[in-house]
Amino acid sequence: MKMIERMKSQQKLLVFSLILILGVAASSLIRPVLADVPTIENIEPWISGTDTILNITIRHASPTGTHYVDRIEVDINGSIEFTTLFPQATVTFIVPYNIGEVIGTPLVSVRAHCTFHGWSGWSEPLLIPEFTVFLLLALAVLPMIAYLLRSKTHRALKNGS
């Protein structure tokens, strides 16, 4: 009886030793994986007619036909919209995103999704100013008015002396 118990304890020790040896061997073969989560580098708003377009610059290393940024989410004042993307050929690329006509000053954040590594963090919030056609017209006319007033004042001073 003692012989059987001794054999069982030796078998348990042998199994434990083998598992330990295999674990050490396997850990030497395992390399740490650095997640290549995409990053939002920049968001640049510009106006096209009455619409505001966001040029979203995204960086994502080592893109392939199966490893790429497949979609982005745009959070506009808490309302989340998304768009689907095609595989990219470059590490840094720009995604134009039309948010339409801006009313007020919405707060915008963006994040990107990699097919392997999942979602990036949200970008820093960006306050998008309201650019109406009237405001753009006023901004264009203002320098013209300043020029005319300056030249009129200059002529009056010249004629007065």
C-alpha positions in Angstrom: 0.0 0.0 0.0 2.8 2.4 0.9 4.5 1.5 -2.3 1.4 2.5 -4.4 1.1 5.8 -2.5 4.8 6.5 -3.1 4.4 5.8 -6.8 1.4 8.1 -7.0 3.3 10.9 -5.3 6.3 10.4 -7.6 3.9 10.6 -10.6 2.4 13.8 -9.4 5.9 15.2 -8.8 6.9 14.1 -12.3 3.8 15.7 -13.9 4.3 18.9 -12.0 8.0 19.0 -13.0 7.1 18.4 -16.7 4.5 21.2 -16.6 7.0 23.5 -15.0 9.7 22.7 -17.6 7.2 23.2 -20.4 6.1 26.5 -19.0 9.6 27.8 -18.7 10.4 26.6 -22.2 7.2 28.2 -23.6 7.8 31.5 -21.9 11.2 31.8 -23.5 9.6 31.4 -26.9 6.8 34.0 -26.3 7.6 37.5 -27.4 5.7 40.5 -26.1 3.2 41.9 -28.7 3.1 45.6 -29.0 -0.5 46.6 -29.9 -0.6 48.8 -33.0 -3.7 50.7 -32.1 -4.3 53.6 -34.5 -3.9 57.1 -33.3 -5.7 60.3 -34.3 -2.9 62.7 -35.2 -4.9 65.8 -36.2 -8.4 67.1 -37.0 -8.5 70.0 -39.3 -11.9 71.6 -40.2 -12.5 73.4 -43.4 -15.5 74.8 -45.2 -16.9 73.7 -48.5 -19.9 75.8 -49.4 -22.1 75.6 -46.3 -20.7 72.2 -45.1 -17.9 71.7 -42.7 -15.4 69.0 -43.6 -13.1 67.4 -41.0 -9.8 66.3 -42.4 -8.9 63.5 -39.9 -5.2 62.5 -40.0 -4.8 58.9 -38.7 -1.5 57.0 -38.1 -1.5 53.2 -38.1 1.7 51.3 -38.7 2.1 48.2 -40.9 -1.2 48.2 -42.8 -2.0 45.2 -45.0 -5.0 43.9 -46.8 -6.3 42.4 -43.6 -4.7 44.7 -40.9 -6.0 48.2 -41.4 -8.3 50.9 -40.0 -11.7 49.7 -41.0 -13.9 52.5 -39.5 -13.9 55.7 -37.6 -16.4 57.1 -35.1 -17.1 60.8 -34.9 -18.7 62.1 -31.7 -20.4 65.5 -32.3 -21.8 66.8 -29.0 -22.6 63.3 -27.8 -24.1 62.1 -31.1 -21.9 59.3 -32.5 -21.7 58.8 -36.3 -19.4 56.3 -38.0 -18.0 55.6 -41.5 -16.5 52.5 -43.0 -13.0 52.7 -44.6 -11.1 50.6 -47.1 -7.6 49.2 -46.5 -4.9 51.8 -46.4 -1.5 51.6 -48.2 0.3 54.2 -46.1 1.0 54.5 -42.4 -0.4 58.0 -42.1 -3.5 58.9 -44.1 -6.3 61.5 -44.1 -10.0 60.7 -43.9 -12.3 63.6 -45.0 -15.5 63.5 -43.0 -18.4 65.8 -43.9 -20.3 66.9 -40.7 -22.7 69.1 -42.7 -23.7 72.7 -41.9 -22.4 73.7 -38.5 -24.9 75.5 -36.2 -23.4 76.8 -33.0 -20.0 75.5 -31.9 -20.1 71.7 -31.6 -17.5 69.7 -29.7 -16.0 67.0 -31.9 -13.9 63.9 -31.0 -12.8 61.0 -33.2 -11.6 57.5 -32.7 -10.4 54.8 -35.2 -10.8 51.0 -35.2 -8.1 48.6 -36.3 -9.2 45.2 -37.7 -6.7 43.4 -35.3 -6.1 45.7 -32.4 -9.5 47.3 -31.8 -10.4 50.9 -31.0 -8.0 53.8 -30.4 -8.7 56.2 -27.6 -10.8 59.3 -28.4 -9.0 62.3 -29.7 -8.8 65.5 -27.8 -12.2 67.4 -28.2 -12.1 70.1 -30.8 -14.5 73.0 -30.8 -15.7 73.6 -34.3 -16.7 77.3 -34.9 -19.8 78.2 -36.8 -19.0 79.6 -40.2 -22.1 81.0 -41.9 -22.0 82.4 -45.4 -22.7 85.9 -44.0 -19.8 85.6 -41.6 -17.4 84.6 -44.4 -18.7 87.5 -46.5 -18.1 89.9 -43.6 -14.6 88.6 -43.1 -13.9 89.1 -46.8 -15.4 92.6 -46.9 -13.7 93.9 -43.7 -10.2 94.2 -45.2 -11.6 95.9 -48.2 -13.4 98.5 -46.0 -10.2 99.1 -44.0 -8.2 99.6 -47.2 -10.7 102.2 -48.5 -10.8 104.1 -45.2 -7.1 104.2 -45.1 -6.7 105.4 -48.6 -9.4 108.1 -48.1 -7.7 109.3 -44.9 -4.3 109.3 -46.7 -5.7 111.4 -49.6 -7.4 113.8 -47.1 -4.1 114.3 -45.3 -2.2 114.8 -48.5 -4.7 117.3 -49.9 -4.8 119.2 -46.5 -1.1 119.9 -46.4 
